[in-house]
Amino acid sequence: MAGEPSHFEVGVPDAARAKAFFGELFDWSFTTTTGDNAWVETRGVRGGLHDGDEDRSVVVYFRVDDIAAAVRQCGSSAARQMTQTQPSPAAVSFPAGTTRDSSSAFTSPPSAA
């Protein structure tokens, strides 16, 4: 559904420590991908966890029916600089800051061929 969070990414300096912390705190489970990076399984939205982020960041992606329309509606300069990122199995993601700090993005379901 449009406007619903589709997934999130957590950037941390040390993914192994973060998995132990969030796993105990929130009962999250992890599927390790590369190194200690992992997919995050929660009781709600699926996420990703990656290390090497000394600044620590959280990015939330929101599902929309039409990425171009959502970008036009938000009208921010970050949205006008929209670029495609690595597709996930469930959605194609396009960074498009919807807040002044550019901390969110849109996703749209892949088109049926």
HUZI-V383806 format. One record per residue. RES is the residue in one small letter. D_FIRST is the distance of its C-alpha to the first C-alpha in whole Angstrom. Layout:
[[RES,D_FIRST] [RES,D_FIRST]]
This chain:
[[m,0] [a,4] [g,6] [e,6] [p,9] [s,9] [h,13] [f,16] [e,20] [v,23] [g,26] [v,29] [p,33] [d,33] [a,31] [a,33] [r,34] [a,30] [k,29] [a,32] [f,31] [f,27] [g,28] [e,30] [l,29] [f,25] [d,26] [w,24] [s,25] [f,25] [t,26] [t,28] [t,28] [t,31] [g,33] [d,32] [n,28] [a,25] [w,22] [v,21] [e,20] [t,19] [r,18] [g,14] [v,13] [r,15] [g,17] [g,21] [l,24] [h,27] [d,30] [g,32] [d,31] [e,33] [d,32] [r,29] [s,25] [v,22] [v,19] [v,15] [y,13] [f,9] [r,7] [v,7] [d,8] [d,12] [i,13] [a,17] [a,15] [a,14] [v,17] [r,19] [q,17] [c,18] [g,22] [s,23] [s,26] [a,24] [a,21] [r,23] [q,25] [m,22] [t,23] [q,21] [t,21] [q,22] [p,19] [s,17] [p,17] [a,13] [a,13] [v,15] [s,15] [f,17] [p,19] [a,18] [g,20] [t,18] [t,21] [r,24] [d,25] [s,22] [s,20] [s,17] [a,15] [f,12] [t,11] [s,10] [p,10] [p,14] [s,15] [a,17] [a,21]]
